[in-house]
Amino acid sequence: MSATWVQTSRRLLPRLARLAREIQPTFHLGSVSELSPGDLQELGVKAVLWDVDGTLMAHHADRVDAALTSAFEALLAAPGLRHAIVSNCQEDRFAELGRIFPGMPVVLGYETAAGAAFRVRRGAVEEWCGPGASGRSDPANASRNGMALRPIRKPSRRLVRAALDVLDFADRPEAALMVGDQYFTDIASASLAGIRSVKVTTLHRASFPSPVRVSQRLEGLLYRLKYGLPGRGLA
């Protein structure tokens, strides 16, 4: 069973009833291929925060899905548009995402005794920020050092806000947009942070571990029970 899924579930389940009020995205789209630079310009979006697995590629794939490559590259090349990845991944995947997306910051978060610390990777270069950054320990060696760090998992307002800070948009949340495939992690994170969001259909659902597939179906059911069938488009 995926360690990331277990950690996210432990964080999510006690808050389920409250988070159900935060899962309505600003827009529903079938996929990232339906999002263009012109759309974002019309919406006044200048910063895009991305989920990866299920949004841009299959679970733990090593490249953006071929069906999305053209549209995604057009978004990356759009003048004046900044991008970051907000992730729930483990250590090995963190390094891999740095290799897959060398031009985009990848943001992880941890609880430390001194407060939240955020780990930012740009390609092979890594840095830390946040109030707990000065007291951090290498997460990969934390257990050996007796300094366990507790990951901050989506849904999290702080992860989104940290990513906005990395992109210099902390004071302009109205210009940011979160793109993800899960209501209770990606969309709830955006809502908690006060930014707009796009919910896309999960890519290659069969590639995910079975507990994740079950949770994805359950969250879709909960969404429909609360809000009805989602519409499609940026209107």
PELIN-V282278 format. One record per residue. N is the residue number from 1. RES is the residue in three letters. PSI is psi in radians with two decimals (* if undefined). OMEGA is omega in whole degrees, -180 to 180 (999 if undefined). BURIAL is b if it has 24 or more other ideal C-beta (glycine too) atoms within 12 Angstrom, else e. Layout:
BEGIN
n:N res:RES psi:PSI omega:OMEGA burial:BURIAL
n:N res:RES psi:PSI omega:OMEGA burial:BURIAL
END
This chain:
BEGIN
n:1 res:MET psi:2.42 omega:-177 burial:e
n:2 res:SER psi:2.19 omega:179 burial:e
n:3 res:ALA psi:-0.64 omega:179 burial:e
n:4 res:THR psi:-0.74 omega:180 burial:b
n:5 res:TRP psi:-0.72 omega:180 burial:b
n:6 res:VAL psi:-0.79 omega:-180 burial:e
n:7 res:GLN psi:-0.72 omega:179 burial:b
n:8 res:THR psi:-0.73 omega:-179 burial:b
n:9 res:SER psi:-0.73 omega:179 burial:b
n:10 res:ARG psi:-0.60 omega:179 burial:e
n:11 res:ARG psi:-0.62 omega:-172 burial:b
n:12 res:LEU psi:-0.79 omega:-170 burial:b
n:13 res:LEU psi:-0.77 omega:180 burial:e
n:14 res:PRO psi:-0.30 omega:-176 burial:e
n:15 res:ARG psi:0.17 omega:-169 burial:b
n:16 res:LEU psi:-0.83 omega:-177 burial:e
n:17 res:ALA psi:-0.74 omega:-179 burial:e
n:18 res:ARG psi:-0.69 omega:-178 burial:e
n:19 res:LEU psi:-0.39 omega:178 burial:b
n:20 res:ALA psi:-0.37 omega:177 burial:b
n:21 res:ARG psi:-0.11 omega:-174 burial:e
n:22 res:GLU psi:0.23 omega:-171 burial:b
n:23 res:ILE psi:0.14 omega:180 burial:b
n:24 res:GLN psi:1.96 omega:-179 burial:b
n:25 res:PRO psi:2.86 omega:174 burial:b
n:26 res:THR psi:-0.67 omega:-178 burial:b
n:27 res:PHE psi:2.63 omega:168 burial:b
n:28 res:HIS psi:2.33 omega:173 burial:b
n:29 res:LEU psi:2.75 omega:178 burial:b
n:30 res:GLY psi:-0.68 omega:-180 burial:e
n:31 res:SER psi:3.01 omega:178 burial:b
n:32 res:VAL psi:-0.43 omega:-179 burial:b
n:33 res:SER psi:-0.27 omega:179 burial:b
n:34 res:GLU psi:0.06 omega:-178 burial:b
n:35 res:LEU psi:2.19 omega:-177 burial:b
n:36 res:SER psi:2.80 omega:175 burial:e
n:37 res:PRO psi:-0.66 omega:179 burial:e
n:38 res:GLY psi:-0.68 omega:177 burial:e
n:39 res:ASP psi:-0.82 omega:-177 burial:b
n:40 res:LEU psi:-0.64 omega:178 burial:b
n:41 res:GLN psi:-0.76 omega:179 burial:e
n:42 res:GLU psi:-0.55 omega:180 burial:e
n:43 res:LEU psi:-0.11 omega:-178 burial:b
n:44 res:GLY psi:0.41 omega:-179 burial:e
n:45 res:VAL psi:2.28 omega:179 burial:b
n:46 res:LYS psi:-0.24 omega:-179 burial:b
n:47 res:ALA psi:2.27 omega:-180 burial:b
n:48 res:VAL psi:2.21 omega:176 burial:b
n:49 res:LEU psi:2.28 omega:-172 burial:b
n:50 res:TRP psi:2.38 omega:156 burial:b
n:51 res:ASP psi:2.78 omega:-177 burial:b
n:52 res:VAL psi:-1.21 omega:-175 burial:b
n:53 res:ASP psi:2.17 omega:-177 burial:b
n:54 res:GLY psi:-0.35 omega:180 burial:b
n:55 res:THR psi:-0.85 omega:-179 burial:b
n:56 res:LEU psi:-0.29 omega:-176 burial:b
n:57 res:MET psi:2.98 omega:174 burial:b
n:58 res:ALA psi:2.92 omega:-179 burial:b
n:59 res:HIS psi:2.09 omega:177 burial:b
n:60 res:HIS psi:0.53 omega:172 burial:b
n:61 res:ALA psi:2.95 omega:-176 burial:e
n:62 res:ASP psi:0.21 omega:177 burial:e
n:63 res:ARG psi:2.79 omega:176 burial:e
n:64 res:VAL psi:2.44 omega:-179 burial:b
n:65 res:ASP psi:2.41 omega:-176 burial:b
n:66 res:ALA psi:-0.57 omega:-179 burial:e
n:67 res:ALA psi:-0.28 omega:-177 burial:e
n:68 res:LEU psi:-0.18 omega:-170 burial:b
n:69 res:THR psi:-0.85 omega:-176 burial:e
n:70 res:SER psi:-0.84 omega:-179 burial:e
n:71 res:ALA psi:-0.71 omega:-179 burial:b
n:72 res:PHE psi:-0.75 omega:179 burial:b
n:73 res:GLU psi:-0.59 omega:177 burial:e
n:74 res:ALA psi:-0.66 omega:178 burial:e
n:75 res:LEU psi:-0.71 omega:179 burial:b
n:76 res:LEU psi:-0.59 omega:-176 burial:b
n:77 res:ALA psi:-0.15 omega:-176 burial:e
n:78 res:ALA psi:2.24 omega:-180 burial:e
n:79 res:PRO psi:2.43 omega:175 burial:e
n:80 res:GLY psi:0.15 omega:-179 burial:e
n:81 res:LEU psi:2.18 omega:-180 burial:b
n:82 res:ARG psi:2.68 omega:-174 burial:b
n:83 res:HIS psi:2.58 omega:173 burial:b
n:84 res:ALA psi:2.74 omega:177 burial:b
n:85 res:ILE psi:2.27 omega:176 burial:b
n:86 res:VAL psi:2.00 omega:-167 burial:b
n:87 res:SER psi:2.68 omega:171 burial:b
n:88 res:ASN psi:0.29 omega:-167 burial:b
n:89 res:CYS psi:2.91 omega:175 burial:b
n:90 res:GLN psi:3.09 omega:-173 burial:b
n:91 res:GLU psi:-0.83 omega:-176 burial:b
n:92 res:ASP psi:-0.65 omega:179 burial:e
n:93 res:ARG psi:-0.57 omega:179 burial:b
n:94 res:PHE psi:-0.83 omega:179 burial:b
n:95 res:ALA psi:-0.68 omega:-180 burial:b
n:96 res:GLU psi:-0.72 omega:179 burial:b
n:97 res:LEU psi:-0.59 omega:175 burial:b
n:98 res:GLY psi:-0.62 omega:178 burial:b
n:99 res:ARG psi:-0.66 omega:-178 burial:e
n:100 res:ILE psi:-0.65 omega:-177 burial:b
n:101 res:PHE psi:1.18 omega:-174 burial:b
n:102 res:PRO psi:-0.38 omega:-178 burial:e
n:103 res:GLY psi:0.05 omega:-177 burial:e
n:104 res:MET psi:2.37 omega:174 burial:b
n:105 res:PRO psi:2.38 omega:175 burial:b
n:106 res:VAL psi:2.21 omega:-171 burial:b
n:107 res:VAL psi:2.17 omega:171 burial:b
n:108 res:LEU psi:2.78 omega:179 burial:b
n:109 res:GLY psi:2.64 omega:179 burial:b
n:110 res:TYR psi:2.57 omega:169 burial:b
n:111 res:GLU psi:2.32 omega:174 burial:b
n:112 res:THR psi:2.97 omega:179 burial:b
n:113 res:ALA psi:-0.43 omega:-178 burial:e
n:114 res:ALA psi:0.00 omega:-178 burial:e
n:115 res:GLY psi:-3.01 omega:-178 burial:e
n:116 res:ALA psi:2.41 omega:175 burial:b
n:117 res:ALA psi:2.39 omega:-178 burial:b
n:118 res:PHE psi:2.30 omega:-176 burial:b
n:119 res:ARG psi:2.16 omega:-174 burial:b
n:120 res:VAL psi:2.17 omega:-180 burial:b
n:121 res:ARG psi:2.26 omega:173 burial:b
n:122 res:ARG psi:1.77 omega:-174 burial:b
n:123 res:GLY psi:-2.12 omega:179 burial:e
n:124 res:ALA psi:-0.04 omega:-176 burial:e
n:125 res:VAL psi:2.33 omega:-177 burial:e
n:126 res:GLU psi:2.50 omega:176 burial:b
n:127 res:GLU psi:2.88 omega:-180 burial:e
n:128 res:TRP psi:2.61 omega:174 burial:b
n:129 res:CYS psi:3.02 omega:-179 burial:b
n:130 res:GLY psi:2.88 omega:-176 burial:b
n:131 res:PRO psi:-0.50 omega:-179 burial:e
n:132 res:GLY psi:0.09 omega:-174 burial:b
n:133 res:ALA psi:-0.63 omega:-177 burial:e
n:134 res:SER psi:-0.41 omega:-179 burial:e
n:135 res:GLY psi:0.35 omega:-174 burial:e
n:136 res:ARG psi:2.82 omega:169 burial:b
n:137 res:SER psi:2.66 omega:176 burial:b
n:138 res:ASP psi:2.02 omega:-177 burial:e
n:139 res:PRO psi:-0.60 omega:-179 burial:b
n:140 res:ALA psi:-0.45 omega:-178 burial:e
n:141 res:ASN psi:0.15 omega:-173 burial:e
n:142 res:ALA psi:-0.75 omega:-178 burial:e
n:143 res:SER psi:-0.65 omega:178 burial:e
n:144 res:ARG psi:-0.55 omega:-179 burial:e
n:145 res:ASN psi:-0.04 omega:-179 burial:e
n:146 res:GLY psi:0.40 omega:-177 burial:e
n:147 res:MET psi:1.15 omega:-177 burial:e
n:148 res:ALA psi:2.32 omega:176 burial:e
n:149 res:LEU psi:2.36 omega:-180 burial:b
n:150 res:ARG psi:2.08 omega:-179 burial:e
n:151 res:PRO psi:2.52 omega:170 burial:b
n:152 res:ILE psi:2.01 omega:-176 burial:b
n:153 res:ARG psi:2.62 omega:169 burial:b
n:154 res:LYS psi:2.46 omega:9 burial:b
n:155 res:PRO psi:2.32 omega:-178 burial:b
n:156 res:SER psi:2.13 omega:173 burial:b
n:157 res:ARG psi:-0.68 omega:-175 burial:b
n:158 res:ARG psi:-0.65 omega:177 burial:b
n:159 res:LEU psi:-0.77 omega:179 burial:b
n:160 res:VAL psi:-0.78 omega:-179 burial:b
n:161 res:ARG psi:-0.62 omega:177 burial:b
n:162 res:ALA psi:-0.72 omega:178 burial:b
n:163 res:ALA psi:-0.71 omega:177 burial:b
n:164 res:LEU psi:-0.66 omega:179 burial:b
n:165 res:ASP psi:-0.72 omega:178 burial:b
n:166 res:VAL psi:-0.61 omega:-179 burial:b
n:167 res:LEU psi:0.07 omega:-178 burial:b
n:168 res:ASP psi:0.64 omega:177 burial:e
n:169 res:PHE psi:0.34 omega:-178 burial:b
n:170 res:ALA psi:-0.56 omega:-179 burial:e
n:171 res:ASP psi:0.15 omega:-180 burial:e
n:172 res:ARG psi:0.97 omega:-179 burial:e
n:173 res:PRO psi:-0.41 omega:-180 burial:b
n:174 res:GLU psi:-0.27 omega:-180 burial:e
n:175 res:ALA psi:0.14 omega:-177 burial:b
n:176 res:ALA psi:2.72 omega:-180 burial:b
n:177 res:LEU psi:2.32 omega:175 burial:b
n:178 res:MET psi:2.34 omega:178 burial:b
n:179 res:VAL psi:2.12 omega:-179 burial:b
n:180 res:GLY psi:3.01 omega:-175 burial:b
n:181 res:ASP psi:-0.02 omega:-177 burial:b
n:182 res:GLN psi:2.32 omega:-178 burial:b
n:183 res:TYR psi:-0.83 omega:-170 burial:b
n:184 res:PHE psi:-0.07 omega:174 burial:b
n:185 res:THR psi:-1.12 omega:-176 burial:b
n:186 res:ASP psi:-0.91 omega:-176 burial:b
n:187 res:ILE psi:-0.73 omega:178 burial:b
n:188 res:ALA psi:-0.66 omega:178 burial:b
n:189 res:SER psi:-0.78 omega:179 burial:b
n:190 res:ALA psi:-0.79 omega:-179 burial:b
n:191 res:SER psi:-0.74 omega:180 burial:b
n:192 res:LEU psi:-0.56 omega:-179 burial:b
n:193 res:ALA psi:-0.09 omega:177 burial:b
n:194 res:GLY psi:0.54 omega:177 burial:e
n:195 res:ILE psi:2.87 omega:179 burial:b
n:196 res:ARG psi:2.87 omega:-176 burial:b
n:197 res:SER psi:2.72 omega:173 burial:b
n:198 res:VAL psi:2.17 omega:174 burial:b
n:199 res:LYS psi:2.15 omega:177 burial:b
n:200 res:VAL psi:2.79 omega:177 burial:b
n:201 res:THR psi:2.38 omega:-179 burial:b
n:202 res:THR psi:2.25 omega:177 burial:b
n:203 res:LEU psi:2.36 omega:171 burial:b
n:204 res:HIS psi:1.01 omega:-177 burial:b
n:205 res:ARG psi:-0.61 omega:-178 burial:e
n:206 res:ALA psi:-0.29 omega:-179 burial:e
n:207 res:SER psi:-0.22 omega:-177 burial:e
n:208 res:PHE psi:2.68 omega:174 burial:b
n:209 res:PRO psi:2.63 omega:-175 burial:e
n:210 res:SER psi:-0.67 omega:178 burial:e
n:211 res:PRO psi:-0.60 omega:179 burial:e
n:212 res:VAL psi:-0.71 omega:179 burial:b
n:213 res:ARG psi:-0.69 omega:178 burial:e
n:214 res:VAL psi:-0.79 omega:-179 burial:e
n:215 res:SER psi:-0.60 omega:178 burial:b
n:216 res:GLN psi:-0.72 omega:179 burial:b
n:217 res:ARG psi:-0.66 omega:179 burial:e
n:218 res:LEU psi:-0.72 omega:-179 burial:e
n:219 res:GLU psi:-0.58 omega:175 burial:b
n:220 res:GLY psi:-0.70 omega:178 burial:b
n:221 res:LEU psi:-0.79 omega:179 burial:e
n:222 res:LEU psi:-0.68 omega:178 burial:b
n:223 res:TYR psi:-0.82 omega:-178 burial:b
n:224 res:ARG psi:-0.61 omega:178 burial:e
n:225 res:LEU psi:-0.61 omega:-177 burial:e
n:226 res:LYS psi:-0.68 omega:-171 burial:e
n:227 res:TYR psi:-0.14 omega:-177 burial:e
n:228 res:GLY psi:-3.04 omega:-180 burial:e
n:229 res:LEU psi:2.29 omega:-179 burial:e
n:230 res:PRO psi:2.50 omega:172 burial:b
n:231 res:GLY psi:3.09 omega:-180 burial:e
n:232 res:ARG psi:2.53 omega:175 burial:e
n:233 res:GLY psi:3.06 omega:-177 burial:e
n:234 res:LEU psi:0.20 omega:179 burial:b
n:235 res:ALA psi:* omega:999 burial:e
END
